[in-house]
Amino acid sequence: MDTISIPFPQALYDKIILRSGGRLDPVQLAIDQVEHFIERTQADDIHWTRDGIAAFAREKGARAFVDIGDPKGGHMWKPVFLPNGTRLRMHYKSKSYHAQVRRETIHNDDHEFESVSQWVRWVASNTARNAWHDVWIKRPGDADYLYTDKLRSELQG
């Protein structure tokens, strides 16, 4: 992924690092906020041109044709069920990685994985990771990404 640098206030960066105890990455936080803004305003003519809105619609239509499999099917990551179409996100070494559940398996670009843990190990170059602590998911119908360890805890009650 190509990147650019943008001015980011040092005081704000420091506040995020200090108050989160280093758990939040200010760069990833900014990226997530911009991605969320784009997702929720795609049809908003206050921010986007007509051509821009049309481009968003074309992209959305193209994504709809991706063969994700039976919408009732998915991948069981006990106790969390990931329906086909669920998006996975992981941040590792200052980089974001994305995958999607398609036809009951995890897909990342040209790779297919039998489990979320297998994908996480691939992202982390086979270093030991706890996938529950690294992965955020966005199931079809979810408004935003959810932290999987919190979701797992809630389901196990």
C-alpha positions in Angstrom: 0.0 0.0 0.0 1.4 3.4 -1.0 1.3 6.0 1.8 1.6 9.7 2.1 2.5 11.8 5.2 0.0 14.3 6.6 0.6 16.8 9.3 -0.7 15.4 12.6 -0.4 17.5 15.8 2.3 16.0 18.1 0.2 16.9 21.2 -2.7 14.9 19.9 -0.5 11.9 19.0 1.1 12.0 22.5 -2.3 12.2 24.2 -3.6 9.1 22.3 -0.4 7.1 23.1 -0.3 8.1 26.8 -4.0 7.8 27.6 -4.4 4.5 25.8 -1.2 3.1 27.4 0.1 2.4 23.9 -2.9 0.2 23.0 -4.1 2.6 20.3 -2.1 3.5 17.2 -2.9 7.1 16.2 -2.1 6.4 12.6 -4.5 3.4 12.4 -7.1 5.4 14.4 -7.0 8.2 11.8 -7.2 5.7 9.0 -10.2 4.0 10.6 -12.0 7.3 11.1 -11.5 8.4 7.5 -12.7 4.9 6.2 -15.7 5.2 8.4 -16.4 8.7 7.2 -16.3 7.6 3.6 -18.5 4.6 4.2 -21.3 6.6 5.9 -21.2 9.6 3.6 -21.0 7.9 0.1 -24.3 9.3 -1.0 -23.8 12.8 0.6 -23.7 15.5 -2.1 -22.5 18.0 0.6 -19.1 16.3 0.5 -18.8 14.5 -2.8 -19.4 15.4 -6.4 -22.0 13.7 -8.6 -19.2 11.8 -10.3 -17.8 10.8 -7.0 -21.1 9.5 -5.7 -21.6 7.6 -9.0 -18.1 6.1 -8.5 -19.0 4.9 -5.0 -22.2 3.3 -6.4 -20.2 1.5 -9.1 -17.7 0.2 -6.5 -20.5 -1.0 -4.2 -22.1 -2.8 -7.1 -18.8 -4.4 -8.1 -18.3 -5.6 -4.5 -21.8 -7.1 -4.5 -20.8 -9.4 -7.3 -17.9 -11.0 -5.3 -18.9 -14.6 -4.7 -19.1 -14.8 -0.9 -21.2 -17.9 -0.9 -24.5 -18.6 0.9 -25.4 -15.6 3.0 -26.7 -18.0 5.7 -23.3 -19.9 5.7 -20.1 -18.8 7.2 -17.2 -19.7 9.4 -17.5 -20.8 13.0 -14.8 -19.3 15.2 -16.1 -20.6 18.5 -18.1 -19.0 20.0 -18.3 -16.4 17.3 -20.1 -17.1 14.0 -18.7 -15.2 11.1 -21.3 -15.1 8.3 -20.1 -15.2 4.7 -19.3 -11.6 3.8 -17.8 -10.8 7.2 -14.7 -8.5 7.0 -11.7 -9.0 9.2 -9.1 -6.4 10.0 -5.8 -6.7 11.8 -3.1 -4.2 12.4 0.4 -5.5 12.5 3.7 -3.6 12.4 2.1 -0.3 11.4 0.2 -1.9 8.6 -3.5 -2.8 8.2 -4.4 -6.2 6.8 -7.9 -7.2 5.6 -9.6 -10.5 4.9 -13.1 -11.6 4.2 -15.2 -14.7 4.9 -16.2 -16.2 1.6 -17.6 -19.7 1.1 -17.0 -20.6 4.8 -13.2 -19.8 4.6 -11.0 -16.8 5.2 -9.8 -15.0 2.0 -7.0 -12.5 1.8 -6.1 -11.4 -1.7 -5.1 -14.6 -3.5 -4.8 -16.6 -0.3 -7.3 -18.9 1.4 -7.2 -19.9 5.0 -9.1 -22.6 7.0 -9.2 -20.5 10.2 -8.8 -17.0 11.5 -5.8 -18.1 13.5 -4.1 -19.4 10.3 -4.7 -16.0 8.6 -3.3 -14.1 11.7 -0.1 -16.3 11.7 0.3 -15.6 8.0 0.0 -11.9 8.5 2.5 -12.0 11.4 5.0 -14.1 9.4 4.4 -17.2 11.5 5.0 -15.6 14.9 2.8 -16.6 17.8 -0.2 -14.4 18.1 -3.5 -14.5 20.0 -6.0 -13.9 17.2 -8.7 -12.9 19.6 -6.6 -9.9 20.6 -5.5 -8.9 17.1 -8.7 -9.2 14.9 -11.6 -6.8 14.5 -14.6 -8.0 12.5 -17.4 -6.3 10.7 -20.3 -8.7 9.9 -22.9 -8.0 7.2 -25.2 -5.5 8.9 -22.7 -4.3 11.5 -22.3 -0.5 11.6 -18.7 -0.7 12.5 -15.8 -3.1 13.3 -16.1 -5.0 16.6 -13.2 -6.2 18.8 -13.4 -10.0 18.7 -12.1 -10.6 22.3 -14.8 -8.4 23.7 -17.4 -10.1 21.5 -16.2 -13.5 22.5 -16.4 -12.5 26.2 -20.0 -11.3 25.8 -21.0 -14.5 24.1 -19.5 -16.7 26.7 -21.3 -14.6 29.3 
